[in-house]
Amino acid sequence: MKTWPFLIALLMLLILWWQAGQDPEKNASTPHAAPAGPLVSLPPADSPPDLTVVSPPPAGSAGESLPRARVYRLLADGERFSLEAVDEVQGDFRQPRAQPSGSGVLSCRLVSDTSGLLASTLVAAPVTQCNVLDPVTGGAVTYVRPTPQVMQIRLPRVEGADRLEIHADASTAEPAGPSRLLASIPLGAK
Amino acid sequence: MSGRLISLLLWLTVLSGGAQSTLFTVQNNGPRSQRINFVFLSEGYTAAQLPAFAGHVNTAINYLFSREPWQRYRSYCNVFRIEIASTQSGTDNGIAGTAVTTYFNSGFNTPGVTQLLTIDETGQNRAYALMNTHVPEYDVPIVIVNDRKYGGSGGSIAITSTNSSSAQITEHEIGHSFANLADEYDNDYPEYTPSEKPNNTAETSRSLIKWRSWIDATTPLPTPEDDDFGSAVGLFEGSMYRTVGQYRPHDNSLMRSLNRPTGAVNSQQIVISIYGRLSPLESYSPALLTQNVTQSLQTLEFSVDPKIPSLSPPLTVEWKMDGQTVSGATATSFSLLSDTFGNGTHTVAARVKDPTAYVRDDPADLLGETITWTLNLSGQLPETLAKWRTVYGPDAANPTQDGYPNLIKYALGLNPTQSIASNQQAYGGTVGSPPAMYQTLTVPRHLIRSDVSYLVQVSSDLTSWNSGVGHTMPLTDTSTELKVRDATPMGTGRRYLRLKISAAPP
C-alpha cells in the first residue's frame, strides 16, 4: 500500500510529460533550431545566479549542425564595462550585413596577444537616458536611468583571443570620427 | 524517445526545486537567421497564471505590428515567448503596492520614478541565460511583467507591464535599442551629451541635413512648431535633451511623445535597421555562382526568392546580362539559352530591392541585394551573324541538306552541322472556329537574335507576300516560340504563310 502514492505521482508525471509532447504550439515550427528541449532546469528564483555556467548547446540532430558562438555578458556602467560571464551558444546565426555605424554603436573586438583583430561585431550601446512625453501621465517620464545595465555580445568562437576590446564607434561629428577605446578586458581566465 | 526521456528527467529536476522554462513559438515566419527574432519573457506570473502570458504577448505584438513601419515588416519577424513561473504574482510596488518574489526581480519606482519598471542585474543575467538556452538568435528581448500598473523601461532589454498602454513605451524603447534613434525630447539635461543620430543633428544648413531628402523645399528652417508643419519633416529646434542647438526632424513624433506617429525619418531608420540585419533575398538558385558550360544549346535557369512583406508593394526583381538590364525581365526566375552569349566569360545578375516609400536615403544599399552568376562558356554557337558566317559560311549554305540554310539556323538557334529535328520545324495549324477560323504558322526557336528580323508573311498566290496589320496577327512572340495567324479567315480561297528571315542591315 505504501507504494500507491509513489505510483500515482509517477502516473501524473507521465501524463504531464505526454501532454507536453502533444502541445502543437511548443517549438512546433522551428525545425532548424531544435532548441534545448521544451523544458530546461534553471536556478530557482531565490538562489544566486550562476553566471559562469556554460549553457548546454541545443540538443537534437538539427541542433548539432548549427554553428556555435561565444557570448560575453558585460556590466555596462556608462562607458565602463566589466565582464560578468562568458557563455557558449549554438544557433542559426545570421551572416553579418553592413549595419550602419555611428553614435550609439559599440564596436566589440576580439584581439590576440599581439593585438591582431580576430573577430568583431557592432552592437547598440545600452541606452543610458530616456525621457519622453507621456500622455498617460500627462508629463515627461523617465524610462531609462543611467544605472549599470547588463548587455551581451555575441562573437564567433576563435582561437587565441586574448582580450575583448570595446570601442565607441561614434563621435558627435559626422562622419563618425576614429573609434575610441572604452575598455580592454582580459579573457585569460574566461 | 530519448528526447522525451530527457524531458521527463528535467521535469523531475524542476519538481525537486528548480524553475522550469518553456519555449513557445508565437509567430514563425522563417529561419531565425533570416528573421528579426522577438523574444518575450514572463515575469511575475505564478505557474497557475502562466496561461495568461500568451494573451499578453499577443496583445503586445498586435499593437507593435499595427504601427508603422512594423506593420509592413511583420512577415520579417519571428516571435517567441519563454514562460517561466515566479514564486509570487505581480511585481514590487505594483498594483498591490508590496514587495513580491519574482524570477527577474522586477519592480516599479526604481528608483523614484513611479512608472519606471525595471529588472535588476540578477534578473537581466537570468533573462540572457534563458535566451541563450532557447533563442540565442534573439534581436529584441522584452520582459512582460504581470501587473496592470502602467509603466515600463528601455535599455538592452525592454520591460513592460500588462497595462494596455504600456506597449507604447516598448515601441518607443525599441526605437532606441533596435534602430539607434535618439530622444526628440528637448528639456535640458546638462549632464547628458547629445550626439549625431539618425534623428538628431546640430547641422542647420539645408544641403547638409542628413534627412534633407524628406524636407520640402518650401519648409522653412528652422521649422516653426505650429500646425502648418505638424506632420511635416523639417528641422525643429530642441532635441536630445537640449532646448537649443540640437534639432529633430519631427515636431512631435513617437521619439518625443508616446502614442504619436513614428515619423518619416524614424520609420526610415527602423527599416534601414531591419535591412542592416536581414537581406531582402531569402535564397537563390543555382547556389554555385560560377557555372561552366561546355555544350551549346543549354537552357540556363536562374531564380531568386525575395522576402515577402506583409503589406504591398512587393520587392522588385531586375535581371541583367553582362551588366545590361533585360527589358521586361522582372519575374523571380530567368532563363536563357547558353548560346545567347557565345563563348567566353559572361554574367547574369539578379537584383532584388525593396521599393518601400519608407526609405529615401539608403547610401549603403541595404534595401537591395544583387546576386551575380559568372558563366564560363565554351563550345557555344556564335552569338552574332558576322561570327557565324566566319565559322559556317554564307547565309544560303546548307551543309546538312535539310532545307534549312545557315541563316535560318542562326536565327532559330539551331546547330548548322546537324539536320533539323522534327520538333524544331515550323508547322501550320488553325485557330478559332468557322466562320472565324484562321491558319497559323508556329515557329519553335531557341532564342531571339538581335541582328536578324523575323517576319511571317501571308499570300493568296505565292507571288505577292504581305505582313502586318490587315494581313497577319501575332499570337505569341517569345524566345521559344513565334506564332502568327492569317488575318483573313479560312474559306476565302487558298492562303499561304511563310517565315522570312533577313539579316539586319549592318
Contacts between the chains, C-beta under 8 A, distances in Angstrom:
chain1	res1	chain2	res2	distance
A	13	B	8	7.0
A	13	B	11	6.5
A	13	B	12	7.0
A	13	B	15	7.8
A	14	B	8	7.8
A	16	B	11	6.7
A	17	B	4	6.7
A	17	B	7	6.3
A	17	B	8	4.9
A	17	B	11	6.2
A	20	B	7	6.5
A	20	B	11	7.7
A	20	B	22	8.0
A	21	B	4	6.1
A	21	B	7	7.5
A	25	B	24	5.4
A	25	B	25	6.7
A	26	B	22	6.7
A	26	B	23	7.2
A	26	B	24	5.7
A	26	B	25	7.7
A	27	B	23	5.8
A	27	B	24	7.5
A	27	B	25	6.2
A	28	B	25	6.2
A	29	B	25	4.9
A	29	B	28	3.7
A	30	B	25	5.6
A	30	B	28	6.1
A	30	B	32	7.1
A	30	B	78	7.9
A	32	B	31	5.4
A	32	B	32	7.1
A	33	B	32	5.9
A	33	B	135	7.7
A	33	B	137	7.8
A	35	B	23	5.9
A	35	B	133	7.1
A	35	B	134	5.0
A	35	B	135	6.9
A	36	B	133	5.3
A	36	B	134	6.9
A	37	B	3	6.3
A	37	B	6	6.0
A	37	B	7	5.6
A	37	B	10	6.9
A	38	B	7	6.4
A	38	B	22	5.4
A	38	B	23	6.4
A	39	B	7	5.4
A	39	B	10	4.6
A	39	B	11	5.7
A	39	B	14	6.9
A	39	B	20	5.3
A	39	B	21	7.4
A	39	B	22	6.2
A	40	B	10	6.5
A	40	B	20	7.1
A	40	B	21	5.4
A	40	B	133	5.4
A	40	B	134	7.4
A	41	B	10	5.5
A	41	B	13	4.5
A	41	B	14	6.2
A	41	B	18	4.4
A	41	B	19	7.8
A	41	B	20	6.8
A	42	B	18	6.4
A	42	B	19	5.1
A	42	B	20	7.3
A	42	B	21	5.6
A	42	B	84	7.0
A	42	B	126	7.4
A	42	B	129	6.9
A	42	B	130	6.8
A	42	B	133	7.7
A	43	B	18	7.1
A	43	B	19	6.8
A	43	B	126	7.4
A	44	B	17	5.8
A	44	B	18	5.8
A	44	B	19	5.0
A	45	B	19	6.2
A	45	B	86	6.1
A	45	B	87	5.1
A	45	B	101	5.9
A	45	B	102	6.7
A	45	B	103	4.8
A	46	B	87	7.1
A	46	B	101	6.4
A	48	B	122	7.8
A	49	B	122	5.1
A	49	B	125	4.9
A	49	B	126	6.1
A	49	B	129	7.6
A	51	B	125	5.5
A	51	B	129	7.9
A	55	B	129	6.7
A	55	B	132	4.9
A	55	B	133	5.1
A	56	B	133	7.5
A	59	B	3	7.1
A	59	B	6	7.1
A	60	B	3	6.8
A	69	B	136	7.4
A	71	B	128	7.5
A	71	B	132	6.1
A	71	B	136	7.3
A	73	B	125	6.7
A	73	B	128	5.8
A	75	B	121	7.0
A	84	B	125	6.6
A	85	B	125	7.3
A	87	B	128	8.0
A	87	B	129	7.5
A	87	B	132	5.4
A	89	B	132	4.9
A	89	B	136	3.8
A	90	B	136	7.0
A	91	B	32	6.7
A	91	B	135	7.6
A	91	B	136	4.0
A	91	B	137	4.7
A	92	B	31	5.7
A	92	B	32	4.3
A	92	B	33	4.4
A	92	B	137	5.8
A	93	B	33	6.1
A	93	B	136	7.6
A	93	B	137	5.9
A	94	B	32	7.9
A	94	B	33	4.0
A	94	B	34	7.0
A	94	B	137	7.4
A	94	B	277	6.7
A	94	B	278	7.3
A	95	B	33	7.5
A	97	B	275	7.4
A	97	B	276	5.8
A	97	B	277	6.3
A	97	B	278	7.3
A	97	B	279	6.5
A	97	B	366	6.9
A	98	B	276	6.9
A	98	B	364	5.0
A	98	B	366	6.5
A	99	B	273	7.8
A	99	B	276	3.9
A	99	B	277	6.9
A	100	B	180	7.7
A	100	B	272	6.5
A	100	B	273	7.6
A	100	B	276	5.9
A	100	B	364	6.8
A	100	B	366	7.9
A	102	B	180	7.1
A	102	B	196	6.9
A	102	B	197	7.4
A	102	B	198	7.7
A	103	B	180	7.8
A	103	B	195	3.8
A	103	B	196	5.3
A	103	B	197	5.6
A	104	B	180	4.7
A	104	B	182	7.8
A	104	B	195	7.1
A	104	B	197	6.4
A	105	B	180	6.5
A	124	B	156	7.9
A	124	B	176	7.9
A	124	B	177	5.7
A	124	B	178	7.6
A	124	B	180	5.8
A	126	B	155	5.6
A	126	B	156	5.1
A	127	B	154	5.3
A	127	B	155	5.7
A	127	B	173	7.5
A	127	B	176	4.5
A	127	B	177	6.3
A	129	B	183	7.4
A	129	B	189	6.9
A	129	B	192	5.3
A	129	B	241	6.9
A	130	B	153	8.0
A	130	B	154	5.1
A	130	B	172	7.7
A	130	B	173	6.9
A	130	B	176	6.4
A	130	B	183	6.0
A	131	B	183	6.1
A	131	B	185	4.7
A	131	B	187	6.9
A	131	B	189	7.5
A	131	B	241	7.2
A	132	B	169	7.9
A	132	B	172	5.7
A	132	B	183	6.5
A	132	B	185	6.0
A	132	B	255	7.6
A	132	B	256	6.8
A	132	B	257	6.6
A	132	B	258	5.9
A	133	B	185	6.8
A	133	B	256	6.1
A	133	B	257	4.0
A	133	B	258	7.1
A	134	B	115	7.2
A	134	B	257	7.5
A	134	B	258	5.3
A	135	B	257	6.7
A	135	B	258	6.1
A	135	B	259	5.3
A	136	B	115	8.0
A	136	B	150	5.5
A	136	B	165	5.0
A	136	B	168	7.9
A	136	B	258	7.3
A	137	B	114	8.0
A	137	B	115	6.3
A	137	B	150	7.7
A	140	B	185	6.8
A	140	B	187	6.5
A	141	B	113	6.8
A	141	B	115	5.2
A	141	B	116	7.6
A	142	B	113	5.0
A	142	B	116	6.1
A	143	B	115	7.4
A	143	B	116	6.3
A	143	B	152	6.4
A	143	B	153	5.1
A	143	B	154	5.4
A	143	B	169	5.9
A	143	B	172	7.4
A	143	B	173	6.5
A	144	B	153	6.1
A	144	B	154	4.7
A	144	B	155	5.6
A	144	B	173	7.6
A	144	B	176	7.8
A	145	B	111	7.4
A	145	B	113	7.3
A	145	B	116	6.8
A	145	B	118	8.0
A	148	B	121	6.7
A	149	B	124	6.9
A	149	B	155	5.1
A	149	B	156	5.7
A	150	B	121	5.9
A	150	B	124	3.7
A	150	B	125	5.7
A	150	B	128	6.6
A	150	B	156	6.8
A	151	B	156	4.6
A	152	B	128	4.9
A	152	B	132	8.0
A	152	B	156	7.4
A	154	B	136	7.4
A	170	B	195	6.0
A	170	B	196	7.9
A	171	B	195	7.5
A	171	B	196	7.9
A	172	B	193	7.2
A	172	B	194	7.3
A	172	B	195	4.6
A	172	B	196	6.1
A	172	B	202	7.7
A	173	B	196	6.8
A	174	B	196	4.8
A	174	B	201	7.9
A	174	B	203	7.9
A	174	B	210	7.2
A	176	B	196	8.0
